[in-house]
């Protein structure tokens, strides 16, 4: 009988490995179809062009993000000489590792954890899109693995430290889980001897130092462009502000829908039901604290659709911590048993919706360009435009820069977009345009029709004609968040800025 049970366990492990292989295969198949956008290029260019000291103690404050991802990319480029084409695979490596932790160590039944690996955040947003968030599931799940081990605080300290250095969302999650872990240790303090308590002190100091380091390197200076934008926003009328930036209520609704069931009412019910179940499991703190703070960060400070996944991952980590052991389930009363079955059903609904999102977005990734940057770069190489001065406008042009080994644009002092004042390349200086007379001008636009109606006529008046348009679609679940387009204009032979047409 024991041999049969061991044989069955081996077959289940083979099943886990097969699911992981399927996950890895789908991620790696999708990556070549993904055209990298500006946020992916930004970290790559900073890591390429700056030394680590400058990155950590100067540039990161303008990025508003800790530098673990930048450091990984710096090592990849300066130690292993990685090329830009490898960026997606670097992110995929961490995503696959996170999926492996989920599939092999999560306490959920396989009917939940197998489809959970293929949900939108896990298989696409935090796997194919090469940003620091590819490490988010891996580190959050490792913290969940070690959470109940109160005798070895050093183990959970490692993923929490790395989370705190990953993104501001990671810093929040690390702080919340670290605090909840200390509360758990206090509840079980009778089990801890003096040596373990000393390790708690050391681990707490180490994590606190990591938080202080994040505060020190990200402390903003007056020239941080993000705050200049907020000052400008504050001076607008209420109607103008709502047009430029949604209200906190609308952003809260957006993150709830994005992190859970895509629609407002089902998502709110999902949040409440998970909260009720965690309360019954005496794990409400592990769920409510990080989820509430992450939603608040998104709604009140800063947030875009690609941040929705942080709440999804934090919720999975909380459920991981709260999930009952086999022994606990065998001792359940009737209500607890049915509550856990209900949670399994809710998780299956969450998986079903997000699986559909993943299928649609990967199909569209295959069909359409995510960003027009690659096509724009190919065109510039084809016509040899990179061998002469060019002007580039707006943040998105850095996604084109990443395909070249030098700064393309003479109106910008760096190949990456420096988010500090004065913001370069945010508007057209016609005086500089007439003085330099660049043969080509390239502009990024998330609103191509507006560019056609306003920007193109102004540049046409300066003697430039549109010669190439590169389309792109910022894919998000079953929709499109915004366009990611590029307009390339060439100076015409008879333009007033062409010295050949000037007569004495």
C-alpha positions in Angstrom: 0.0 0.0 0.0 2.8 2.4 0.9 4.6 1.7 -2.3 1.4 2.4 -4.3 1.0 5.7 -2.5 4.7 6.6 -3.2 4.2 5.6 -6.8 1.1 7.8 -7.1 3.0 10.8 -5.6 5.7 10.3 -8.2 3.2 10.4 -11.0 1.7 13.6 -9.6 5.2 15.1 -9.5 5.7 14.2 -13.1 2.4 15.9 -13.8 3.6 19.1 -12.0 6.8 19.0 -14.1 4.8 18.5 -17.3 2.6 21.5 -16.4 5.7 23.6 -15.7 7.2 22.5 -19.1 3.9 23.6 -20.8 4.1 26.9 -19.0 7.7 27.6 -19.9 7.0 26.5 -23.5 4.1 29.0 -23.9 6.1 31.9 -22.4 9.1 31.2 -24.5 7.0 30.8 -27.6 5.2 34.2 -27.0 8.4 36.3 -26.3 9.6 36.6 -29.9 6.2 38.0 -30.9 6.4 40.7 -28.2 7.7 44.1 -29.4 9.3 45.7 -26.3 7.9 49.0 -25.2 9.3 52.1 -23.5 9.2 50.9 -19.9 11.1 47.7 -20.8 13.7 49.7 -22.8 14.2 52.4 -20.0 15.7 50.0 -17.5 17.9 48.3 -20.1 19.3 51.6 -21.3 20.0 52.9 -17.8 21.8 49.6 -17.0 23.7 49.8 -20.4 24.9 53.4 -20.2 25.5 54.0 -16.5 27.8 52.5 -13.8 26.2 50.9 -10.8 27.1 53.7 -8.4 25.4 56.3 -10.7 22.4 54.1 -11.1 21.8 53.5 -7.4 22.8 56.9 -5.9 21.6 59.3 -8.7 19.3 57.9 -11.4 16.9 55.7 -9.4 15.3 58.7 -7.6 14.1 59.9 -11.0 12.7 56.4 -11.8 10.9 56.1 -8.4 11.9 52.4 -8.2 14.6 50.5 -6.3 17.3 49.1 -8.4 17.4 45.3 -8.1 16.1 44.9 -11.7 18.5 47.5 -13.1 21.4 45.7 -11.3 20.4 42.4 -12.8 20.3 44.0 -16.3 23.7 45.7 -15.6 25.3 42.3 -14.7 23.7 40.7 -17.8 25.1 43.3 -20.1 28.5 44.2 -18.5 29.4 40.7 -17.2 27.7 38.4 -19.7 27.6 40.8 -22.7 23.8 40.2 -23.2 22.1 41.8 -26.2 18.8 43.6 -26.2 17.1 40.6 -27.7 17.8 38.6 -24.6 15.8 41.0 -22.3 12.6 39.0 -22.6 14.3 35.7 -21.8 15.9 37.2 -18.7 12.5 38.1 -17.4 11.1 34.7 -18.5 13.8 32.9 -16.4 12.4 34.5 -13.2 8.8 34.0 -14.3 9.4 30.3 -14.8 11.1 30.0 -11.5 8.1 31.6 -9.8 5.8 29.2 -11.6 7.9 26.3 -10.4 7.6 27.4 -6.8 3.8 27.7 -7.3 3.5 24.3 -8.9 5.8 22.3 -6.6 5.3 24.0 -3.2 1.9 25.7 -3.1 -0.5 24.1 -0.7 -3.5 24.5 -3.0 -4.9 21.4 -4.6 -3.7 20.7 -8.1 -7.1 21.5 -9.6 -6.3 25.1 -8.5 -2.6 25.6 -8.8 -2.3 24.1 -12.3 -4.6 26.6 -13.9 -3.4 29.3 -11.6 0.0 29.2 -13.3 -1.6 30.0 -16.7 -3.6 33.1 -15.5 -3.1 36.4 -17.1 -0.6 37.9 -14.6 1.4 34.7 -14.3 1.7 33.7 -18.0 1.8 37.1 -19.6 1.9 40.4 -17.8 4.6 39.2 -15.3 6.3 36.8 -17.7 6.4 38.0 -21.3 6.7 41.7 -20.4 10.3 42.1 -19.2 10.0 44.4 -16.2 11.0 44.0 -12.6 7.6 42.5 -11.9 8.7 39.2 -13.4 10.4 38.6 -10.1 7.4 39.6 -8.1 5.6 36.1 -8.0 8.9 34.3 -7.3 9.9 36.4 -4.3 6.3 36.7 -2.9 5.8 32.9 -3.2 9.1 32.2 -1.6 8.1 34.4 1.3 4.9 32.5 1.6 6.8 29.2 1.7 8.9 30.3 4.7 6.1 32.2 6.5 5.0 29.5 8.8 8.6 28.6 9.7 8.9 30.7 12.8 12.1 29.0 14.0 14.2 30.2 11.0 13.5 33.9 10.5 16.6 34.2 8.3 14.9 32.2 5.5 12.0 34.6 5.0 14.3 37.6 5.4 16.1 36.9 2.1 13.0 37.1 -0.2 11.6 40.0 1.8 14.9 41.9 1.4 14.9 41.3 -2.3 11.2 42.3 -2.6 11.9 45.6 -0.9 14.6 46.3 -3.5 12.5 45.3 -6.5 9.7 47.9 -6.8 7.7 50.2 -4.4 5.0 47.6 -4.6 7.5 45.0 -3.5 8.6 47.2 -0.6 5.0 47.5 0.6 4.4 43.7 0.3 7.7 43.0 2.1 6.9 45.3 4.9 3.4 43.9 5.4 4.5 40.3 5.3 7.5 41.1 7.6 5.2 42.7 10.1 2.7 39.8 9.9 5.6 37.4 10.4 6.6 39.2 13.6 3.0 39.1 14.9 3.0 35.3 14.1 6.3 34.9 16.0 4.9 36.8 19.0 1.9 34.5 19.1 4.2 31.5 19.1 6.9 33.1 21.3 6.7 30.1 23.8 8.3 27.9 21.0 11.3 30.3 20.6 14.5 29.9 22.5 17.1 32.7 23.1 19.1 31.8 20.0 16.1 32.0 17.7 15.1 35.3 19.3 18.6 36.7 18.6 18.1 35.6 15.0 14.8 37.5 14.9 16.6 40.7 16.1 19.3 40.3 13.4 16.7 39.6 10.6 14.6 42.6 11.7 17.6 44.9 11.6 18.6 43.6 8.2 15.1 44.2 6.8 14.8 47.6 8.4 18.2 48.6 6.9 16.9 47.6 3.5 13.8 49.8 3.9 16.0 52.7 5.1 18.3 52.2 2.1 15.2 52.4 -0.3 14.1 55.6 1.4 17.6 57.1 1.1 18.1 56.3 -2.6 14.6 57.2 -3.6 14.3 60.4 -1.6 13.1 62.9 -4.3 15.0 66.1 -5.1 13.2 69.2 -6.5 14.1 68.3 -10.1 12.3 65.0 -10.2 9.9 65.3 -13.1 7.1 63.2 -11.6 6.5 65.9 -8.9 6.7 68.7 -11.4 3.9 67.0 -13.3 1.8 66.7 -10.0 2.3 70.4 -9.4 1.1 71.2 -12.9 -1.9 68.9 -12.4 -2.8 70.7 -9.1 -3.0 74.0 -11.0 -5.6 72.7 -13.4 -9.4 72.8 -13.0 -11.3 69.8 -11.7 -12.5 68.9 -15.2 -9.0 69.2 -16.6 -7.6 67.0 -13.8 -10.2 64.3 -14.3 -9.4 64.3 -18.0 -5.7 64.0 -17.4 -5.9 61.6 -14.5 -8.9 59.4 -13.3 -10.3 60.0 -9.8 -9.1 57.8 -6.9 -12.5 56.1 -6.9 -12.2 55.2 -10.6 -8.7 54.0 -10.1 -9.7 51.8 -7.2 -12.4 50.3 -9.3 -9.9 49.7 -12.1 -7.4 47.9 -9.9 -10.1 45.7 -8.3 -11.3 44.7 -11.7 -7.8 44.2 -13.1 -6.6 42.1 -10.1 -9.6 39.9 -9.8 -12.6 39.2 -12.0 -12.6 42.0 -14.6 -15.9 43.5 -13.6 -16.7 45.7 -10.6 -19.4 43.8 -8.6 -17.9 40.3 -9.0 -14.5 41.6 -8.1 -15.8 43.4 -4.9 -17.6 40.2 -3.9 -14.4 38.2 -4.5 -12.4 40.5 -2.3 -14.9 40.3 0.5 -15.3 36.6 0.3 -11.5 36.1 0.4 -11.3 38.5 3.4 -14.1 36.5 5.2 -12.3 33.2 4.6 -8.9 34.6 5.8 -10.6 36.0 8.9 -12.0 32.5 9.7 -8.5 31.2 9.2 -7.1 33.9 11.5 -5.0 35.2 8.6 -6.9 38.5 7.8 -3.8 40.6 8.5 -1.7 38.8 5.9 -4.4 39.5 3.3 -6.0 42.8 4.2 -2.9 44.8 5.0 -0.8 44.4 1.8 -3.9 44.4 -0.5 -5.3 47.6 1.1 -1.9 49.4 0.9 -1.2 48.3 -2.7 -4.7 49.5 -3.7 -4.1 52.8 -1.9 -0.7 53.3 -3.6 -2.3 52.7 -7.0 -5.4 54.9 -6.4 -3.8 57.8 -4.5 -0.1 58.0 -5.6 0.8 56.3 -8.9 -0.6 53.4 -10.9 -1.1 51.9 -14.3 -2.7 48.6 -15.5 0.6 46.7 -15.3 0.5 47.3 -11.5 -2.8 45.4 -11.1 -0.9 42.2 -10.9 0.8 43.1 -7.7 -2.6 42.8 -5.9 -3.3 39.5 -7.6 0.1 38.1 -6.5 -0.3 39.5 -2.9 -3.7 37.8 -2.7 -2.3 34.4 -3.9 0.5 34.7 -1.3 -2.0 35.5 1.5 -4.2 32.5 0.5 -1.0 30.4 0.4 -0.2 31.4 4.0 -3.8 30.9 5.2 -4.3 27.5 3.4 -5.1 24.7 5.9 -2.8 21.7 6.1 -4.0 18.2 5.5 -4.1 17.6 9.2 -6.1 20.7 9.8 -8.6 19.8 7.1 -9.1 16.4 8.7 -10.2 18.1 11.9 -12.5 20.7 10.3 -16.0 21.2 11.4 -18.7 21.2 8.7 -18.8 25.0 8.2 -15.0 25.2 7.8 -15.0 22.3 5.4 -17.6 23.9 3.2 -15.9 27.3 3.5 -12.7 25.8 2.1 -14.6 24.1 -0.7 -16.2 27.4 -1.5 -12.8 29.1 -1.6 -11.6 26.4 -4.1 -14.7 27.2 -6.2 -13.9 30.9 -6.0 -10.3 30.4 -7.0 -11.5 28.3 -10.0 -13.7 31.2 -11.0 -10.7 33.6 -10.7 -8.6 31.2 -12.8 -11.3 30.8 -15.4 -11.7 34.6 -16.0 -8.0 35.2 -16.0 -7.3 32.2 -18.2 -9.6 33.7 -20.8 -7.8 37.0 -20.5 -4.5 35.2 -21.1 -5.7 33.3 -24.1 -7.0 36.5 -25.7 -3.9 38.6 -25.0 -1.4 36.0 -26.2 -3.5 35.5 -29.4 -3.4 39.3 -29.9 0.3 39.4 -29.1 0.8 37.0 -32.0 -1.4 39.0 -34.3 -0.6 42.6 -33.6 2.5 44.7 -32.6 2.6 45.6 -28.9 4.8 48.6 -29.7 5.8 50.2 -32.9 9.4 50.7 -31.6 10.9 47.6 -33.4 9.4 48.6 -36.7 10.5 52.2 -36.4 14.1 51.1 -35.5 14.1 48.7 -38.5 13.0 51.6 -40.8 15.7 53.9 -39.5 18.4 51.3 -40.0 17.1 50.6 -43.5 17.4 54.3 -44.6 20.6 54.9 -42.7 19.0 57.6 -40.6 21.0 56.6 -37.5 24.2 57.9 -39.2 23.0 61.5 -39.1 21.5 63.8 -36.4 17.9 63.2 -35.5 15.4 64.7 -33.1 13.2 62.5 -31.0 10.2 63.5 -28.9 8.5 62.1 -25.8 9.3 59.3 -23.4 8.5 56.5 -25.8 11.4 57.2 -28.2 13.7 55.4 -25.7 12.1 52.1 -27.0 13.7 52.9 -30.4 17.0 53.9 -28.8 17.4 50.4 -27.3 17.9 48.9 -30.8 21.0 51.0 -31.3 24.3 51.2 -29.5 24.4 55.0 -29.3 22.2 58.0 -28.6 20.2 58.7 -31.8 18.8 62.1 -30.8 20.8 65.3 -30.7 18.1 67.1 -28.8 18.4 64.6 -25.9 21.6 64.3 -23.8 21.1 60.5 -23.0 19.8 57.5 -24.8 17.5 56.7 -21.8 14.8 59.2 -20.8 16.0 61.2 -17.9 12.9 61.9 -15.8 14.4 65.0 -14.3 14.0 68.7 -14.9 14.3 70.1 -17.5 12.5 67.3 -19.3 14.2 66.9 -22.6 12.3 66.0 -25.7 8.9 66.7 -24.4 8.2 69.5 -26.8 9.5 70.8 -30.1 11.9 73.6 -30.0 11.5 75.2 -33.5 14.6 77.3 -32.9 16.7 74.2 -32.4 15.0 72.4 -35.2 15.9 75.2 -37.7 19.4 75.5 -36.3 20.3 71.8 -36.4 18.1 70.9 -39.4 18.0 67.2 -38.6 17.2 65.0 -41.7 14.8 62.9 -39.6 12.4 63.6 -36.8 10.7 60.8 -34.8 7.9 61.2 -32.3 6.2 58.7 -30.0 2.4 59.1 -29.6 -0.1 57.2 -27.5 -2.9 59.2 -29.3 -2.0 58.9 -33.1 -5.1 60.8 -34.3 -4.2 63.8 -32.2 -0.7 63.7 -33.6 -2.1 63.7 -37.1 -4.4 66.6 -36.3 -1.9 68.8 -34.5 1.7 67.6 -34.5 2.1 66.6 -38.1 0.8 70.0 -39.6 3.2 71.9 -37.3 6.2 69.9 -38.4 5.0 70.1 -42.1 5.1 73.9 -41.8 8.8 73.5 -40.9 9.4 71.4 -44.1 9.0 67.9 -42.8 6.8 65.2 -44.3 5.6 61.9 -42.8 7.5 59.0 -44.4 6.8 56.1 -42.0 4.3 55.2 -39.4 4.8 52.4 -36.9 1.7 51.1 -35.1 1.5 49.5 -31.7 -1.1 48.4 -29.2 -0.5 48.3 -25.4 -2.4 45.1 -24.9 -4.2 44.6 -21.6 -6.2 41.5 -20.9 -9.1 41.5 -23.5 -8.6 45.2 -24.3 -6.1 47.8 -25.4 -5.0 50.3 -22.8 -3.4 52.8 -25.3 -1.6 53.0 -28.6 2.1 52.7 -28.8 2.9 54.5 -32.2 5.8 56.2 -33.8 5.8 58.9 -36.5 8.9 59.3 -38.6 9.2 62.5 -40.6 11.9 63.5 -43.2 13.1 66.9 -44.1 12.0 67.7 -47.7 14.5 68.9 -50.3 12.6 72.2 -50.6 12.0 72.9 -47.0 12.7 76.4 -45.6 15.3 74.9 -43.2 17.2 73.3 -46.1 20.3 75.4 -46.8 20.2 74.4 -50.4 17.0 76.4 -50.9 18.3 79.6 -49.4 19.4 82.4 -51.8 21.3 85.5 -51.2 
